[in-house]
Amino acid sequence: MTSSFSNLSLAEPLARAVAEMGYESMTPIQAQAIPVVLTGQDVMGAAQTGTGKTAAFSLPLLQRLLKHENTSTSPARHPVRALVLLPTRELADQVAQQIALYAKHTKLRSTVVFGGMDMKPQTIELKKGVEVLVATPGRLLDHIEAKNAVLNQVEYVVLDEADRMLDIGFLPDLQRILSYLPKQRTTLLFSATFSPEIKRLASSYLQNPITIEVARPNETASTVEQRFYSAGDDDKRRAIHQVLKTRGIKQAFIFVNSKLGCGRLARSLEREGLKTAALHGDKSQDERLKALEAFKQGEVDLLVCTDVAARGLDIKDVPAVFNFDVPFNAEDYVHRIGRTGRAGASGLAVTLVSGSDARLVGDIEKLIKKKIELEALEYDEDQPKERINDGRRAWREGADSNDPRSAGSAHRREAREPREGRDNREHRGFRPAAVSRDPFFAKPYEPSATDTAPAWEAAAKAPARSGVSANIKPKRKVAALFKASAPAAEPSSQS
């Protein structure tokens, strides 16, 4: 089987684009998948992340769609004929850019639609007509319901990173989208991991698929050095500093399990002098794209992210990946460490394991079928421990001056503590001298022997009690605030 793109029977526009991109030898998944896809058969492909799956399905699709290319300006002459579905916005944007590069010398049109952006520019592109549509499921359904996308002439469907789409609950959306497509079509399913759900999906929507496995399912790349270090939650940032220093690493992904933890860790590392950016689902799409672009351009050293960046992102020459948190799903570990060691390059994957991560590490062992040995990390004496400890204290307390939610936490703690407790905390054991007290103020109240009734009470005459029941109490005497004035005399009548 051929392993060179020059020997592949691609059309001249595609071959020229491939040569301009510097492609020479095909990866195993490309060498096995491209000839099969060119025949129009359904394919279920399993390959390690970073092995060129995008080219494996894009080039044969464009080759088969060249018969439809035309220069007409009518949108009706450019219906959607190939649909590529992906789980994340960043991955959709990346695949769309690759397809545009492959098709730049052809007259085929392509575009991408995903959430987090205004629908109007996407609608304009769709109304012009496109042959290749790259999309995330949620936004595609929005355009289908708005009548912006018509899929009744689709000939090819690609489900890339299908296991991730199932993990984040896209199965109902996938079923709805596939119901709009013609029954006669070619379906391609690619993923780095094959779960039982993926196999059920393949049996439901693929017709006699050709299974292509260039490596054992869920196997990690041999070019990635995997190290597992034992580190408590309070020592993980210090461990990152140590590995960066001893290995001379300039850029790295750092994966965490939560959006809140992602933002906090990024701010802490920034305070410790590292150029850091955060990438998670609560960021706007513009912020996410800017952070990713800054990392690609080398303006950012560390990209702290959730699993939104674990799938398919192709950034060349990233030397290391840190798992600050052990992933909840073992399959995500395979995808995370696949961000390094891409296209045959070497890479380092460091996982920081705390005492509560034993079960998660055991799941990873079962998945990759390798024994994991925990190592102890030796720290240099000149590590900026005080600075890291200060940052660790801010991490625990959330006392970040840039975060309005945490900026008042110190004030709230002071309000809860008594003043004497705060003084003791600030002066570290200083105890103020006892305050002398005047014995006069310590004596209990004693009524004066010369107390007499008020003048107004003495002057008042006791009301007559004759004829009044003994059970009726007399009215309480109250001091008069104003002296009662004599009633005005009535005017005499003039006769």
Secondary structure, DSSP 8 states (H G I E B T S, - for coil): ---BGGGS---HHHHHHHHHTT--B--HHHHHHHHHHHTT--EEEE--TTS-HHHHHHHHHHHHHGGG------GGGS---EEEE-SSHHHHHHHHHHHHHHTTTSS--EEEE-TTS-HHHHHHHHHH--SEEEE-HHHHHHHHHTT----TT--EEEEETHHHHHHTT-HHHHHHHHHTS-SS-EEEEEES---HHHHHHHHHH-SS-EEEESS-TT---TTEEEEEEE--TTTHHHHHHHHHHHHT---EEEE-S-HHHHHHHHHHHHHTT--EEEE-TTS-HHHHHHHHHHHHTTS-SEEEE-GGGSSS---TT--EEEESS--SSHHHHHHHHTTSSGGG--EEEEEEE-GGGHHHHHHHHHHHT----EEE----TTS-HHHHHHHHHHHHHT--TT-HHHHTHHHHHHHHS-HHHHHHHHHTS---------HHHHS-----TT----HHHHHS-----TT--TTS--------SS-------------
